[in-house]
Amino acid sequence: MSAPALPSPPVTKREIWIDLLRGFAVLIMLETHCVNVFLDPSTVANPAWMGWLNFFNGLAAPTFLWIAGYLQGLGIRRAIATNRPLLTRQRLLRLLLICLLGIALQIPWSPWLAGDYGIASWTSLTAVNILQCLAMSLFVLLLLGAWMRTRYDLATALLAIAVILAATAANGWSTGLMPLDSWLNRNNGSIFPFFPWFAFCAVGSLMGRWELSWKTWMPLALLMIFGGTGIQHGPFDQTHPGFFFERLGYVLVFAIFIHATSKICRISWLQLIGRQSLFIYVLHLQILHSLPLPGGSPDKLWANQLSLKHTSLALVMLLLICLAFAWLNEQRQNRCRPANPMPAST
């Protein structure tokens, strides 16, 4: 007997709450990078406040990955329900572009231009960042969908559980090949290796099966937050299951709150940020680390030298610049878009 067909989500217009949630995550990311680059911690009156800020800032990446997985899951189920192919040229090229952007952002230009091709430069190049992790995670979900079809959700759930449980053990894994080892753990400079970060995408994909309702999602979120906090012991460890569940719980709280408020508060500039999140991600890094100002780039000129007030001012300026260029980029995209475009695949 064949497996039951997956439910097909209705084809709807672009979800405003998704753009708002992604825009919110971008704001956290901009603030995080401004604080890391510019703020002099000694100017903060209450050092304990920085600990809470760092925890909050650490929720940006899980939110990005969860949103991407959520949308990918909707697209995969829709393709399966309508018997359309999943490994399309459009999808694969987009994921390849995202991965190549992530690699390009880490090319060690300064050492290489100086003739230094040592191990440190190659470690920097092969380290896995959020873009590479995102692209690989979505690619794995596509493979699962193409392979398992109607059992896609079961396969995704099993792989997510395996990744979460194996993440701590993966700290000690090594193949001797740096480009491969960088995907396994943080030992070679990676910030977002496959273990456990893929699981945020996978769970996002799974949760796309159900209607977002605070009545069911909020108890689940609270269970994950308190349960994840309760099982964490000893030093901070990003591979501990408690780390994953606690942060996933907060991501769900964000999703619930923004989904509810999006019906009455549709902040247009925040939606723009959400729609242009990839563009803004690349742009703000170039501004912070590569903008050729007299005396060097901003991260060299004011590295951890600004007060909280001036860091906040730098954040506002960075946000306004990103908004302006994001608006221009969206106008360009609209001009280049066909008059009657095909529905965009997720």
N, C-alpha and C positions, 0 to 999 in steps of 0.2 A: 504494500500500500504506500502510495506517495505521501510525502510530508505535507501538512496543511500549508496553504499559501500564507505568506506574511500579510498583515493588514497594510493597505496602501494609504498613507496619509493624504489628505486632500491637497490638491495643488492650490496654493494660496499665494497672494502677493507677498512681497518681501516683508518679513516679520520685523516690525519696528523694535520690539523688545530685544531682539538679537543684536541689532545695530547699537542700541543703547547700552546693552551689557558689554559688547565689544569695545564701544567707545569709553565706557567706564574703566575697563581693563587697560586701555591705552593711556588714560589719564594717570592711573597708578604707575604704569611703566615710565611715563615721562617724569613724574615726581621722583620715582626711585632713582633713575639715572641722574637727575639733577642733584639729588642729595648725595649720591655716591661720588659724583664728580666735584661738586663745588663746596658742600657744607663742611665747615670746620667743627668737628664734634665738641671741641672745647668751648665753643660759644653757646652751646645749648645749656640752659639753666638747669634742666632736670634730665640727667643722663638716662634715667629709667624710661623716660618717654621715647627715647631712641629705640629701645628694645621693642616696644609695642609698634612703633613705626616700621621697623624692619620686618616684623611678623606680618603686618598688613601689606607691606610691599611685596612680600613673598607670595601673595595670592594672585598676582597678575598673571604669571605663567600658567598655573593650573586653570585659571579662568579662560585664557586664550585656547588652551588645548581642549578643554571641555566643550567650548562653543564650536570649535572646528569639528570635533567628533560628533556632536549633536547634529550639525548640518550634514555631515558626511553620511550619518546613519539614515537621515531622512531621504537623501538622494539615492542611497543604495537600495533601500526598501522600495522606493518608487520605481526604480529601474527593474528590480526583480519582479514586482507586481505586474509591470507592463511588458515583461519579457524583453527588455532592452539590454544591450551590452553594457558592461561596467568599465572594462579596461579600454576606454575610448582614447583616441589621440588627444582630444581636448583636455581630458582629466589628467592624463599622464604628462603632457607638456606643462600644464600648470604646476603640478607637483615638482617636476624637474626644475622649473624656473625658481620656485621657492627654495629648493635645496641649493641650487647654484648661487642664489643671492646670499644664502647663509654662508656658503664657502667664500664668496667674494668679499664679504665683510670681514673675514679673518685672514685674508692674504697678508703676510708679514712684509709689507712693502719696505719699511725702514731697514730691517736687517738685510733683506735681499739686495736692495739698492746699494747698501754698504759692503756687499760681497760676503755677508755672513749667511751661510746656508747650513748652520749647525742644527743640532737636534731640537733646540728650543724653538726655532722658527717653524720646523715641521710639526712640532707638538701643537703650536698655535694654529697652524693651518688645518690640522686634522681633528681638532677639538669640536665636539658637537654642540651647537647652539640651539636656540629655540626654533629657528626656521628649519634647520635640518631635522630636528626631532619631530616637528609638526609634519613636514613632508613625508618622512618615513612612516610615521604613525598612520597617516591617512592612506598611504600606499598599502600598508599591511591590511587595513580595513577593506580596501578595494579588493585585494587578493582574496581575503576571506569571503567577501560577497560573491566574487566570481567563481570561487571554488565550491563553497557550501550552499549558495543560493538560499533556498527556503530555511536552511538551518544556520543562517548567518549569525543571528543573535546568540544562539547557543554557543557557536564557535567563538564569537567575540567575548562572551562572558567567561568561558573557560580559559582563553588566552589571557584575559585581564587578570583573573585570579592567579594564574601561573606567574605572570610578570610581577604582581604585587608580592607574592610569597617568595619568589626567587631573587628579589632585588637585593636583599642583604647578602645572600651568598654570592651574587654577581660582583660584589666588591672585591672578591679574591680571584675572579676569573681573568685569565690572560691567555691569548693565543700567540703572543710574540709579534703580532702584526699591529703596529700602532693605529692605523686607520680603522681596523676592526675593533680593537680593544677600546677605542674611544666611544664606541656605541654601547659598551657593556657597563662601564662605570666611570667615575670621576677621576680615576688615578692618572689619566693622561691629560688633564686639563679641561675635560668636557664639563659643561654646566648642566646640560640636559641630556644625559644618556638615555637609551631606550628603557632601561630599568630604573625607576618605576614609572617614568613620565608617560610612556605609551598608555598606561592604564587610565589616565585622565581623559584621553581621546576615546578610548574604548568605552568607558562608562558613560561619557557624553552621548556616544552613539546609541548605547542601550536605552538611555533615558528618553530618547526621541520616540520610543514606542508608545509612551504614555502622555496623556494630556497633562500640562503643567498646572497643578492645583496645589495651593498652599496647604489644603487639608491633608494631603498625602505626602507632599514633598517636605513640608516643614518638620513633621515628626522624624522623617528619615534624615533630614539635615542635622537636627539636634542629636539624634542617635549617633551619627557619624562624628560630630564634633566632640561630644562628651565621651563616646566610646574610644575614639582615636586618642584623645588626651589621656584617658585612663590607662591605656595599654602601653604608653610610651614611658620608658624608664632609662635612666643613665644619660650619657651624653647625647646631644642633638645628632640625629641621624636621618638623612633624607631618604634612606632606603627602608626605614622601619615602616611596617604597615600602618602604625598609628599616625605617622607623618602624612601618609596618603589620605587616610579616612578623615582626619581632622580638617585638612585643607579642602577636601572634596565637600565636606559639610558646609564650610563657609562659602564655597562657590555656589552651592545650591541656595543658600540664603540670599546671596546677591541676585541669583536668577529669579527667585520668588519675588523679592522686593521690586526689582526693576520690571518684571512682567506685570505686576499689579499696578505700579505707578505709571507705566507706559500708556495706560488707557486715558489718563488725565494730564500727564506731563510729558509731552513729546518734544524734547529739547532738540531743536534742529541742528545746532552746531555739534552736539554730542552724537547725533545720528551720522553726521558727515564724518566725524572721526571714526566711527565704527565702520562705515562703508569704505573708508580709505585707510584702514588700519595697517595693511602691509606697506603702503606708500609712506605713511607717517613713521612706521618703525625704521625703515631704511633712512628716511630723510633726517630724523632727529639724531641718529647715530653719526651721520655725516657732519651735521652741524656741531655736535659736541666734540667729535674726535678728529675731524678733517678740515673744518673751516679755516682757510688760510688767513688768519689775522696777523697784523704786525706783532711779532714776538712769538708766534706759534698758534696752535689751535686752542679753543677755549679750555679743554681739559688740561692743557699744559700751562696756560696763563694763570688760571685761577684754581688749580688743583687743591681741593680741601682748604681753601683760604677764605671763604665767604661766611658771613654770619647767616643766621636763619632768615633774617629779613631780606638780605640781598640774594640768598638762594631762592627764596620765594619769588622775588622779582625776576630772577633769571628763568624760573619755571614759567611764569606768565609770558615773558617774552618768547620763550621757546614755543609755547603753546600757540601764541598768536601767529608766529611765523609758519608753524606747521599747518594751522587752520587755513591761512591764506594760500599756501601752495597746494593743500589738499583740495580746496575749492577750485583752483585753477586746473588741477589734474582731472577733477571730475567733469569740469566743463569740456576739457579736451576729449575725455572718453565719450561724453554724450554726443559731441560733434562727429566722432568717428564711428559711433554705433549705427548699424543699419536701421532703416526706417521701420522695418518689421522684424525685429530680432527673434531668433528662436529662444525658447525658455532656457535660461542659464542652468547648467547642471551644477550640482553641489560638489 
